[in-house]
Structures are given as C-alpha cells and as structure tokens.
Amino acid sequence: MNKKAVMMGREQMTSEAIDEVFAKSLIGEYDDDAPWEAVRELQDIGTQAVFEKSVEWCRSTDPLRRARAADVIAQLGKTADHPENALPEDSFIVIASLIKIEADPRPLSSAIYALGHIGNPRAVRILSPFQIHPDAGVRFALACALGCFADDPMAVDALIKLTRDENEDVRDWATFGIGTLSKSDTPAIREALFARIDDQIEDVREEAIAGLVRLKDERVLPALLNALELEDTPEEIVDAALDMLSLSESEVDWTPNQCAAELRKKFGLSR
C-alpha cells in the first residue's frame, strides 16, 4: 500500500473507530503499555478528527482524559517520514492554553512534555516558571521539555537551576540538557556542570563529566580518571575519555586503564 493510500485510509476512519482507540487510552494505569499503544496509534492516525477529539478531552473534568489528550497532541501525525507535528500551530495554542489553567500534576506534566515535542520556541517563556513547582514529576517533565530548547538562554537558565533540584531524576535530566543537548558554552554552564561532578547519584556525575568533556574543561580530569578506575567502568565514561583525547571508538579500542594512561600522558598528570 502506498503512502497516499495509507493517508486516505486514515482520513476515512469513522468517528466511532477513533472513539474506540481513545477509549483504549484510558484502560489500566497511566504508564501501562496498552494505553500508550493506543496513544501512539492516535498519533499515527494524526487527522483533524483526532485533533478535535483531543481538544474536546482537554476540556474534560477527568484529569486522565486531559493528560491523554496532551499526550496525543504532543506528537500528532509524527512519523519517520514526517517528523513534524501535523498541526504545529494549532497544537501549540491548545496545549499552551491547557497549561495556563491546569492544576493537576498528571495532565500538567503531559502538557509540559507536549510543548517540548511540539518544539515551538515560544514555549520556553511559558515553561520556565514551573521550575519551582512543588511536584517533582512536573519539574522532571520540565527538565525533559526544556532540553528541546537547550540553546535558548532562558531555557538554559532554568535548566541550570534544575541541576540543583532535590530530586535526582530532575538533576540528571537538567544536567544532561546543559551538558549534552546544549551546544552553548558559558561560564554559568561550566560552573553548573562542575558543581555536579561530585553528585551523590552516579548518573548525574556521568552527565556532568560528559558535559565538561564536551567543553574540554580540564577540571573534569580528576573525576574522569577516578571513574575510569572503577571496577565496572560505564561505557559512557570510556566514550568521554576518548572524546577528551579527541579520539573515537572507530579509531582505537582501549580499556579504561589505557584511556586513563593516555589522559595522564596528554595532560601531564601523575598517578
């Protein structure tokens, strides 16, 4: 079946058939596989009818319906062949309006994720205030969403603040945002990453190391060498060491100890 035939088939789906898929998105717990399969099916259908049903659900008194509506709109019509939202401006307006009045953390988080997926830079000003939201799930959604705008100065400022969050997952994703997703290099970014180099959470430390390596900040070397000497050195640390040496896996196949030795040689460090 060619692409045109597929699109015509989607457009010809009855409202009853679409309603059935929407109903499936409410079955079970929020994070269960089955309802998310329904969400992905609706996103794949991606028609005006799906959008209009989602808009209707955004006005529902049921928080789960509002959350699922935002989930669907987030990547409406996105496919491998069509990586953009099918109705980007309309989707942005609907989700931005929902965020302004939403109080429940679940649909609010879904709406925040959605603005990240939609990718309209106007979202940053709407999203930034949520960095002080009391719900960790909302702040985590924010850290993920702001990563989609990781070179926007306002987004970077919010992500830097989130690298100090009390929740480890929030810190992890915020550090990933400024360290890896961002291509920016500012003193504030460097200091925020360096502040996380001794974080109590391993994933956060690794993201801080990766970010400082990206910036070729030599203050990372002690932490990088310590990580290379762990009994089970993560592959990401080896990759970071090779990056610091301006090498890649395709050029060399070194053990963590060999990487450490080469780092000491290159930067004149003793054991």
Secondary structure, 3 states (H helix, E strand, C coil): CCHHHHHHHHHCCCHHHHHHHHHHCCCCCCCCHHHHHHHHHHHHHCCHHHHHHHHHHHCCCCHHHHHHHHHHHHCCCCCCCCCCCCCHHHHHHHHHHHHHHCCCHHHHHHHHHHHHHHCCCCHHHHHHHHHHCCCHHHHHHHHHHHHHHCCCHHHHHHHHHHCCCCCHHHHHHHHHHHHHHCCCCCHHHHHHHHHCCCCCCHHHHHHHHHHHHHCCCHHHHHHHHHHHCCCCCCHHHHHHHHHHCCCCCCCCCCCHHHHHHHHHHHHCCCC
